[in-house]
Amino acid sequence: MNSRPLKLRLARIAILLLTAMFFMTDRYLKGLAVNRAGEPALDLLGNLFSFVYMPNAFIAFSLPLSGSILSALIALIIAALLIFLLRALKKGESPWLIFGWGLILAGALSNFYDRLGRGSVVDYLYLKHFTVFNLADVFITLGILAVLIPAVGHKKSRPSQP
């Protein structure tokens, strides 16, 4: 009996559970941030890195896009992410690819949940001289890297066509 398919299935389940735990951690931290609304920032690393409630009605890096059109676009992107994740699971893609799509989906869902319920995304991590963001944003960024890095490595290893 080949144990590889069982190990792959277990790895996929572990990845999906880990992704769900990341989602729940972000939701918990967003709840903490909302409960601290109006309070001064809580310094985590001196004044370089702080925990503070900051609603963000816009998209990444506070780019000025918002409203129902943005919500509809995000809903379509989430549907596409779900399709990519399900296809990766069905095809037996690498655990890194599945993890990447899962992280992107978890981050997008958490931020979209805020947008639907509050009209803005709850950001709570302030990095001095940079921006205020949340764990979901980190998930999206790391997920993109997890999806792109294997793809770049795979293309580099292909022999060139004459």
Backbone as a chain_set.jsonl record, in Angstrom:
{"seq": "MNSRPLKLRLARIAILLLTAMFFMTDRYLKGLAVNRAGEPALDLLGNLFSFVYMPNAFIAFSLPLSGSILSALIALIIAALLIFLLRALKKGESPWLIFGWGLILAGALSNFYDRLGRGSVVDYLYLKHFTVFNLADVFITLGILAVLIPAVGHKKSRPSQP", "coords": {"N": [[0.838, -1.188, 0.0], [0.582, 2.18, -0.865], [1.707, 4.905, 0.912], [1.943, 7.526, 0.248], [-0.28, 8.991, -1.022], [-1.982, 9.172, 1.23], [-0.39, 10.643, 3.002], [-0.216, 13.019, 1.559], [-2.928, 13.802, 1.56], [-3.287, 14.174, 4.305], [-1.452, 16.24, 4.708], [-2.678, 18.266, 3.202], [-5.049, 18.609, 4.672], [-3.944, 19.466, 7.092], [-2.815, 21.874, 6.24], [-5.113, 23.332, 5.495], [-6.385, 23.478, 7.981], [-4.466, 24.956, 9.408], [-4.568, 27.325, 7.96], [-7.188, 28.096, 8.577], [-6.847, 28.548, 11.296], [-5.133, 30.767, 11.197], [-6.881, 32.631, 10.062], [-8.789, 32.833, 12.144], [-7.158, 33.887, 14.16], [-6.548, 36.431, 13.121], [-9.143, 37.491, 13.099], [-9.646, 37.541, 15.855], [-7.65, 39.365, 16.754], [-8.517, 41.628, 15.404], [-10.931, 42.054, 16.723], [-9.94, 42.685, 19.28], [-8.639, 45.075, 18.63], [-10.795, 46.712, 17.828], [-12.162, 46.858, 20.251], [-10.358, 48.403, 21.615], [-10.644, 50.871, 20.506], [-10.156, 54.336, 20.244], [-8.374, 54.418, 22.323], [-4.938, 55.051, 23.296], [-2.148, 54.111, 21.181], [-0.712, 50.883, 21.587], [2.45, 50.18, 22.389], [4.559, 47.863, 20.841], [7.126, 47.285, 19.959], [8.921, 49.404, 21.116], [8.392, 52.682, 19.888], [8.358, 51.987, 17.301], [6.825, 49.884, 16.312], [3.464, 49.278, 16.672], [0.275, 48.53, 18.266], [-2.826, 49.403, 17.253], [-6.116, 50.701, 16.768], [-7.399, 51.229, 13.575], [-9.573, 52.161, 11.251], [-10.034, 51.325, 7.794], [-11.267, 52.367, 4.933], [-10.548, 52.043, 2.362], [-8.545, 50.321, -0.176], [-5.626, 48.192, -0.39], [-2.736, 49.667, 1.042], [-4.117, 51.977, 1.502], [-5.148, 52.963, -0.882], [-7.259, 55.04, -2.775], [-9.913, 53.629, -3.318], [-13.179, 52.573, -3.016], [-16.467, 51.559, -1.801], [-19.529, 50.159, -3.242], [-18.906, 49.053, -5.732], [-16.247, 48.298, -5.429], [-16.609, 46.372, -3.416], [-18.096, 44.443, -4.818], [-16.211, 43.716, -6.741], [-14.222, 42.628, -5.09], [-15.636, 40.456, -4.07], [-15.872, 38.905, -6.397], [-13.156, 38.363, -6.825], [-12.607, 36.83, -4.554], [-14.227, 34.613, -5.092], [-12.866, 33.638, -7.344], [-10.404, 33.016, -6.139], [-11.197, 30.949, -4.45], [-11.909, 29.044, -6.357], [-9.36, 28.613, -7.539], [-8.041, 27.489, -5.318], [-9.587, 25.16, -4.847], [-9.182, 23.808, -7.276], [-6.413, 23.385, -7.11], [-6.329, 21.671, -4.933], [-7.797, 19.498, -5.971], [-6.211, 18.717, -8.151], [-4.012, 17.821, -6.854], [-1.87, 19.479, -6.279], [1.25, 21.008, -5.177], [1.921, 21.17, -1.643], [2.8, 23.744, -0.872], [1.689, 25.453, -2.806], [-1.042, 25.069, -2.356], [-1.146, 25.966, 0.295], [-0.414, 28.627, -0.123], [-2.581, 29.634, -1.758], [-4.589, 29.192, 0.112], [-3.839, 30.92, 2.232], [-4.051, 33.438, 0.954], [-6.786, 33.445, 0.38], [-7.864, 33.244, 3.006], [-6.975, 35.685, 4.145], [-8.208, 37.533, 2.392], [-10.919, 36.912, 2.808], [-11.224, 37.559, 5.547], [-10.719, 40.354, 5.574], [-12.735, 41.147, 3.822], [-15.017, 40.42, 5.226], [-14.924, 42.318, 7.289], [-15.29, 44.62, 5.729], [-17.892, 44.251, 4.737], [-19.387, 44.124, 7.126], [-18.65, 46.411, 8.639], [-18.111, 48.442, 6.904], [-15.586, 49.195, 6.48], [-12.156, 48.104, 6.588], [-10.592, 46.599, 9.372], [-7.68, 47.723, 10.514], [-4.694, 47.235, 12.408], [-2.01, 47.011, 13.087], [0.686, 49.045, 13.386], [3.368, 50.194, 11.65], [5.957, 52.212, 12.035], [6.618, 54.969, 9.938], [5.737, 53.617, 7.72], [3.043, 52.021, 7.278], [-0.353, 51.283, 8.379], [-1.597, 48.124, 9.053], [-2.985, 44.782, 8.879], [-3.141, 41.393, 10.164], [-4.338, 39.826, 8.209], [-3.586, 41.127, 5.865], [-0.886, 40.499, 5.881], [-1.09, 37.729, 5.548], [-2.113, 37.625, 2.932], [0.021, 38.739, 1.483], [2.153, 36.915, 2.101], [0.955, 34.612, 1.09], [0.816, 35.195, -1.645], [3.537, 35.202, -2.236], [4.097, 32.497, -1.657], [2.669, 31.272, -3.696], [3.801, 32.35, -6.015], [6.646, 31.939, -5.912], [7.271, 29.072, -6.217], [6.292, 28.848, -8.829], [7.954, 30.547, -10.318], [10.426, 29.3, -9.886], [9.878, 26.858, -11.153], [9.56, 27.622, -13.836], [12.098, 28.529, -14.397], [13.543, 26.183, -14.342], [12.84, 24.808, -16.58], [13.851, 23.533, -19.738], [15.024, 25.648, -22.365], [13.144, 26.445, -25.298], [13.926, 25.794, -28.708]], "CA": [[0.0, 0.0, 0.0], [1.34, 3.406, -0.987], [1.291, 5.861, 1.935], [2.09, 8.889, -0.259], [-1.561, 9.701, -1.122], [-2.477, 9.457, 2.574], [0.422, 11.743, 3.53], [-0.641, 14.239, 0.861], [-4.241, 14.193, 2.083], [-3.078, 14.702, 5.655], [-0.783, 17.537, 4.555], [-3.701, 19.224, 2.752], [-5.926, 18.878, 5.81], [-3.169, 20.276, 8.032], [-2.697, 23.211, 5.646], [-6.41, 23.998, 5.602], [-6.598, 23.782, 9.405], [-3.557, 26.042, 9.748], [-5.13, 28.52, 7.34], [-8.356, 28.475, 9.388], [-6.327, 29.116, 12.55], [-4.656, 32.115, 10.881], [-8.088, 33.448, 9.893], [-9.365, 33.084, 13.471], [-6.235, 34.773, 14.88], [-6.778, 37.777, 12.609], [-10.459, 37.938, 13.593], [-9.481, 37.83, 17.282], [-6.891, 40.606, 16.89], [-9.387, 42.727, 14.962], [-11.843, 42.3, 17.833], [-9.176, 43.418, 20.298], [-8.399, 46.435, 18.143], [-12.06, 47.448, 17.882], [-12.427, 47.113, 21.665], [-9.421, 49.438, 22.072], [-10.878, 52.096, 19.728], [-10.078, 55.565, 21.02], [-7.269, 54.342, 23.278], [-3.632, 55.275, 22.649], [-1.47, 52.938, 20.616], [0.02, 50.016, 22.51], [3.766, 49.941, 21.793], [5.017, 46.477, 20.835], [8.59, 47.392, 19.823], [9.137, 50.838, 21.271], [7.398, 53.371, 19.068], [8.561, 51.538, 15.923], [5.767, 48.949, 15.93], [2.406, 49.459, 17.669], [-1.056, 47.957, 18.078], [-3.759, 50.525, 17.325], [-7.291, 50.556, 15.9], [-7.44, 52.184, 12.481], [-10.439, 51.693, 10.167], [-9.537, 51.649, 6.461], [-12.357, 52.182, 3.971], [-9.968, 51.876, 1.036], [-7.893, 49.026, -0.394], [-4.223, 48.087, 0.013], [-1.967, 50.893, 1.201], [-5.098, 53.072, 1.538], [-5.446, 53.51, -2.211], [-8.622, 55.565, -2.652], [-10.985, 52.907, -3.993], [-14.102, 52.05, -2.007], [-17.857, 51.524, -2.221], [-20.156, 48.896, -3.644], [-18.195, 48.481, -6.879], [-15.083, 47.611, -4.869], [-17.092, 45.166, -2.722], [-18.444, 43.458, -5.842], [-14.943, 43.246, -7.319], [-13.578, 41.759, -4.097], [-16.411, 39.205, -4.037], [-15.456, 38.132, -7.58], [-11.787, 37.892, -6.584], [-12.698, 35.747, -3.569], [-14.754, 33.443, -5.81], [-11.765, 33.117, -8.161], [-9.441, 32.4, -5.221], [-11.773, 29.674, -4.016], [-11.775, 28.13, -7.504], [-7.943, 28.24, -7.634], [-7.721, 26.597, -4.206], [-10.247, 23.871, -5.075], [-8.472, 23.146, -8.383], [-5.113, 22.934, -6.609], [-6.602, 20.491, -4.1], [-8.239, 18.399, -6.836], [-5.091, 18.275, -8.984], [-2.918, 17.327, -6.025], [-0.736, 20.406, -6.392], [2.176, 21.008, -4.04], [1.39, 21.774, -0.421], [3.086, 25.183, -0.84], [0.707, 26.146, -3.633], [-2.311, 25.013, -1.622], [-0.979, 26.856, 1.437], [-0.446, 29.999, -0.645], [-3.965, 29.996, -2.101], [-5.353, 29.228, 1.362], [-3.51, 32.16, 2.942], [-4.642, 34.569, 0.229], [-8.231, 33.368, 0.586], [-8.163, 33.573, 4.406], [-6.794, 37.132, 4.314], [-9.243, 38.242, 1.64], [-12.203, 36.713, 3.489], [-11.251, 38.321, 6.799], [-10.881, 41.773, 5.258], [-14.053, 41.34, 3.195], [-15.971, 40.335, 6.328], [-14.922, 43.657, 7.893], [-15.846, 45.587, 4.78], [-19.348, 44.065, 4.692], [-19.992, 44.386, 8.427], [-18.305, 47.715, 9.205], [-17.918, 49.44, 5.863], [-14.149, 49.423, 6.367], [-11.324, 47.021, 7.093], [-9.951, 46.917, 10.644], [-6.221, 47.619, 10.554], [-4.305, 47.376, 13.814], [-0.553, 46.967, 13.276], [1.292, 50.263, 12.859], [4.811, 50.174, 11.464], [6.338, 53.615, 11.894], [7.127, 55.422, 8.635], [5.283, 52.751, 6.636], [1.597, 51.986, 7.142], [-1.102, 50.486, 9.339], [-2.08, 46.952, 8.333], [-3.487, 43.732, 9.769], [-2.585, 40.068, 9.891], [-4.888, 39.361, 6.928], [-2.717, 41.681, 4.819], [0.335, 39.69, 5.905], [-1.45, 36.441, 4.928], [-2.225, 37.825, 1.483], [1.376, 38.932, 0.966], [2.88, 35.641, 2.182], [0.304, 33.687, 0.168], [1.26, 35.526, -3.004], [4.914, 34.689, -2.35], [4.049, 31.022, -1.692], [2.15, 30.871, -5.008], [4.693, 32.791, -7.09], [8.02, 31.418, -5.847], [7.402, 27.79, -6.93], [6.031, 29.046, -10.259], [9.164, 31.13, -10.895], [11.426, 28.236, -9.89], [9.501, 25.861, -12.155], [9.832, 28.162, -15.169], [13.548, 28.615, -14.583], [14.135, 24.867, -14.513], [12.481, 24.251, -17.88], [14.829, 23.815, -20.821], [14.497, 26.625, -23.33], [12.712, 25.915, -26.584], [14.698, 26.394, -29.809]], "C": [[0.878, 1.246, 0.0], [0.82, 4.427, 0.033], [1.392, 7.311, 1.449], [0.756, 9.608, -0.416], [-2.132, 10.063, 0.254], [-1.7, 10.628, 3.177], [0.037, 13.063, 2.87], [-1.991, 14.726, 1.367], [-4.11, 14.793, 3.478], [-2.397, 16.067, 5.611], [-1.792, 18.605, 4.125], [-4.637, 19.599, 3.897], [-5.213, 19.775, 6.819], [-3.044, 21.714, 7.526], [-4.007, 23.972, 5.787], [-6.73, 24.351, 7.049], [-5.712, 24.943, 9.852], [-4.076, 27.365, 9.185], [-6.335, 29.009, 8.137], [-7.904, 29.09, 10.716], [-5.799, 30.532, 12.325], [-5.836, 33.078, 10.749], [-8.658, 33.815, 11.265], [-8.469, 34.008, 14.305], [-6.428, 36.212, 14.429], [-8.109, 38.313, 13.116], [-10.379, 38.326, 15.074], [-8.755, 39.168, 17.481], [-7.71, 41.808, 16.421], [-10.402, 43.071, 16.043], [-11.167, 43.068, 18.957], [-8.978, 44.874, 19.892], [-9.673, 47.275, 18.232], [-12.396, 47.794, 19.334], [-11.515, 48.194, 22.244], [-9.615, 50.755, 21.33], [-10.877, 53.314, 20.65], [-8.966, 55.565, 22.054], [-5.955, 54.617, 22.55], [-3.038, 53.972, 22.131], [-0.719, 52.189, 21.716], [1.345, 49.661, 21.841], [4.162, 48.479, 21.941], [6.53, 46.404, 20.75], [8.955, 48.877, 19.919], [8.054, 51.567, 20.502], [7.541, 53.003, 17.588], [7.396, 50.685, 15.425], [4.708, 48.977, 17.031], [1.126, 48.754, 17.267], [-2.053, 49.087, 18.292], [-4.932, 50.267, 16.381], [-7.276, 51.647, 14.845], [-8.348, 51.632, 11.377], [-9.902, 52.171, 8.816], [-10.638, 51.333, 5.449], [-11.838, 51.881, 2.568], [-9.344, 50.496, 0.879], [-6.424, 49.138, 0.014], [-3.515, 49.434, -0.009], [-2.845, 52.143, 1.12], [-5.307, 53.737, 0.177], [-6.922, 53.874, -2.242], [-9.657, 54.891, -3.564], [-11.888, 52.337, -2.91], [-15.499, 51.97, -2.609], [-18.316, 50.168, -2.711], [-19.47, 48.254, -4.845], [-16.965, 47.718, -6.393], [-15.512, 46.326, -4.168], [-17.454, 44.074, -3.72], [-17.183, 42.875, -6.478], [-14.233, 42.294, -6.358], [-14.311, 40.428, -4.005], [-16.044, 38.313, -5.223], [-14.043, 37.564, -7.395], [-11.797, 36.734, -5.592], [-13.237, 34.476, -4.225], [-13.659, 32.807, -6.668], [-10.717, 32.43, -7.286], [-9.925, 31.04, -4.747], [-11.654, 28.632, -5.128], [-10.318, 27.67, -7.647], [-7.57, 27.242, -6.549], [-8.331, 25.216, -4.434], [-9.575, 23.099, -6.219], [-7.123, 22.602, -7.926], [-5.286, 21.691, -5.743], [-6.948, 19.286, -4.962], [-7.083, 17.833, -7.661], [-3.942, 17.692, -8.168], [-1.669, 18.184, -6.138], [0.108, 20.362, -5.119], [1.528, 21.645, -2.817], [1.654, 23.281, -0.335], [2.069, 25.976, -1.643], [-0.648, 26.182, -2.925], [-2.263, 25.959, -0.422], [-1.062, 28.317, 0.991], [-1.853, 30.451, -0.985], [-4.824, 30.091, -0.847], [-5.101, 30.495, 2.154], [-4.145, 33.376, 2.272], [-6.146, 34.601, 0.471], [-8.609, 33.75, 2.017], [-8.04, 35.078, 4.656], [-7.885, 37.926, 3.617], [-10.601, 38.112, 2.321], [-12.299, 37.529, 4.771], [-11.442, 39.812, 6.539], [-12.248, 42.056, 4.642], [-15.164, 41.289, 4.248], [-16.069, 41.685, 7.04], [-15.644, 44.653, 7.002], [-17.37, 45.481, 4.727], [-20.016, 44.475, 6.008], [-19.784, 45.791, 8.952], [-18.208, 48.826, 8.165], [-16.45, 49.796, 5.669], [-13.42, 48.211, 6.941], [-10.674, 47.49, 8.397], [-8.453, 46.655, 10.514], [-5.786, 47.887, 11.981], [-2.803, 47.31, 14.072], [0.065, 48.186, 12.587], [2.8, 50.103, 12.819], [5.233, 51.599, 11.116], [6.996, 53.889, 10.546], [6.71, 54.505, 7.486], [3.769, 52.818, 6.508], [0.976, 51.285, 8.342], [-1.721, 49.337, 8.545], [-2.617, 45.949, 9.339], [-2.868, 42.394, 9.364], [-3.101, 39.508, 8.566], [-4.048, 39.88, 5.761], [-1.408, 40.897, 4.727], [0.073, 38.337, 5.243], [-1.483, 36.567, 3.412], [-0.837, 37.945, 0.86], [2.171, 37.631, 0.968], [2.283, 34.6, 1.236], [0.716, 33.929, -1.269], [2.68, 35.009, -3.223], [4.918, 33.168, -2.466], [3.547, 30.51, -3.037], [3.165, 31.191, -6.108], [6.07, 32.135, -7.067], [8.155, 30.048, -6.505], [7.189, 27.941, -8.44], [7.267, 29.605, -10.951], [10.257, 30.072, -10.969], [11.161, 27.194, -10.94], [9.824, 26.363, -13.549], [11.32, 28.243, -15.431], [14.152, 27.242, -14.879], [13.765, 24.222, -15.847], [13.58, 24.519, -18.899], [14.203, 24.787, -21.825], [14.175, 25.929, -24.65], [13.529, 26.568, -27.697], [13.834, 27.252, -30.712]], "O": [[1.818, 1.345, 0.789], [-0.361, 4.775, 0.021], [0.973, 8.227, 2.157], [0.648, 10.754, 0.02], [-2.701, 11.142, 0.423], [-2.294, 11.51, 3.798], [-0.031, 14.1, 3.531], [-2.181, 15.924, 1.579], [-4.746, 15.8, 3.792], [-2.734, 16.953, 6.396], [-1.759, 19.726, 4.632], [-4.976, 20.769, 4.07], [-5.798, 20.725, 7.339], [-3.157, 22.661, 8.305], [-4.002, 25.144, 6.163], [-7.29, 25.415, 7.315], [-6.162, 25.816, 10.595], [-4.027, 28.397, 9.856], [-6.486, 30.212, 8.35], [-8.514, 30.043, 11.201], [-5.995, 31.405, 13.17], [-5.796, 34.197, 11.259], [-8.972, 34.978, 11.515], [-8.975, 34.825, 15.075], [-6.468, 37.121, 15.258], [-8.193, 39.473, 13.521], [-10.973, 39.319, 15.493], [-9.188, 40.003, 18.275], [-7.599, 42.893, 16.993], [-10.704, 44.244, 16.261], [-11.75, 43.994, 19.522], [-9.131, 45.786, 20.705], [-9.627, 48.426, 18.666], [-12.863, 48.897, 19.617], [-11.854, 48.827, 23.243], [-8.819, 51.676, 21.511], [-11.519, 53.314, 21.7], [-8.646, 56.616, 22.61], [-5.865, 54.439, 21.336], [-3.385, 52.882, 22.586], [-0.172, 52.788, 22.643], [1.37, 48.933, 20.849], [4.107, 47.923, 23.038], [7.151, 45.559, 21.394], [9.261, 49.516, 18.912], [6.91, 51.114, 20.468], [6.922, 53.628, 16.726], [7.026, 50.757, 14.253], [5.019, 48.728, 18.196], [0.914, 48.423, 16.1], [-2.123, 49.663, 19.377], [-4.755, 49.68, 15.314], [-7.157, 52.832, 15.159], [-7.943, 50.732, 10.643], [-9.382, 53.281, 8.704], [-10.903, 50.168, 5.15], [-12.611, 51.506, 1.687], [-9.579, 49.605, 1.696], [-6.039, 50.089, 0.693], [-3.668, 50.227, -0.938], [-2.389, 53.218, 0.729], [-5.606, 54.929, 0.099], [-7.756, 53.095, -1.782], [-10.203, 55.523, -4.469], [-11.407, 51.685, -1.983], [-15.693, 52.276, -3.785], [-17.602, 49.17, -2.614], [-19.455, 47.029, -4.961], [-16.672, 46.626, -6.88], [-14.852, 45.296, -4.31], [-17.152, 42.902, -3.492], [-17.107, 41.671, -6.721], [-13.704, 41.265, -6.78], [-13.677, 39.381, -3.875], [-15.918, 37.098, -5.069], [-13.774, 36.421, -7.766], [-11.069, 35.759, -5.775], [-12.754, 33.38, -3.94], [-13.537, 31.583, -6.716], [-10.199, 31.376, -7.654], [-9.145, 30.092, -4.655], [-11.336, 27.472, -4.866], [-10.061, 26.484, -7.85], [-6.87, 26.264, -6.813], [-7.657, 24.205, -4.233], [-9.417, 21.88, -6.139], [-6.732, 21.497, -8.302], [-4.479, 20.765, -5.813], [-6.457, 18.183, -4.721], [-6.983, 16.62, -7.849], [-3.002, 17.131, -8.732], [-0.548, 17.676, -6.099], [-0.278, 19.756, -4.12], [0.695, 22.543, -2.937], [0.835, 24.02, 0.21], [1.634, 27.046, -1.217], [-1.316, 27.215, -2.904], [-3.23, 26.672, -0.154], [-1.701, 29.14, 1.647], [-2.282, 31.524, -0.559], [-5.686, 30.963, -0.746], [-6.036, 31.088, 2.693], [-4.709, 34.239, 2.945], [-6.714, 35.66, 0.736], [-9.565, 34.496, 2.224], [-8.901, 35.675, 5.302], [-8.425, 38.878, 4.18], [-11.35, 39.085, 2.405], [-13.339, 38.125, 5.052], [-12.243, 40.46, 7.213], [-12.85, 43.095, 4.914], [-16.138, 42.036, 4.163], [-17.167, 42.142, 7.358], [-16.491, 45.423, 7.455], [-18.062, 46.498, 4.676], [-21.079, 45.096, 6.004], [-20.653, 46.322, 9.644], [-18.222, 50.009, 8.506], [-16.109, 50.599, 4.801], [-13.994, 47.407, 7.677], [-10.256, 48.642, 8.508], [-8.018, 45.508, 10.417], [-6.419, 48.668, 12.692], [-2.374, 47.54, 15.203], [-0.022, 48.338, 11.369], [3.434, 49.897, 13.855], [4.909, 52.118, 10.048], [7.833, 53.115, 10.084], [7.266, 54.6, 6.392], [3.258, 53.599, 5.705], [1.679, 50.761, 9.207], [-2.304, 49.558, 7.484], [-2.692, 46.246, 10.531], [-2.168, 42.291, 8.356], [-2.377, 38.792, 7.874], [-3.824, 39.163, 4.786], [-0.888, 40.663, 3.636], [0.9, 37.847, 4.474], [-0.948, 35.721, 2.697], [-0.555, 37.328, -0.167], [2.791, 37.277, -0.034], [3.011, 33.799, 0.649], [0.939, 32.984, -2.026], [2.986, 34.446, -4.273], [5.656, 32.608, -3.278], [3.95, 29.434, -3.477], [3.364, 30.393, -7.024], [6.604, 31.806, -8.127], [9.081, 29.86, -7.294], [7.826, 27.249, -9.234], [7.597, 29.181, -12.058], [10.939, 29.95, -11.987], [12.093, 26.687, -11.563], [10.319, 25.595, -14.374], [11.763, 28.049, -16.563], [15.156, 27.144, -15.584], [14.328, 23.187, -16.203], [14.169, 25.599, -18.92], [13.002, 24.741, -22.088], [14.834, 24.971, -25.056], [13.799, 27.768, -27.64], [14.333, 27.824, -31.681]]}, "num_chains": 1, "name": "protein.A"}
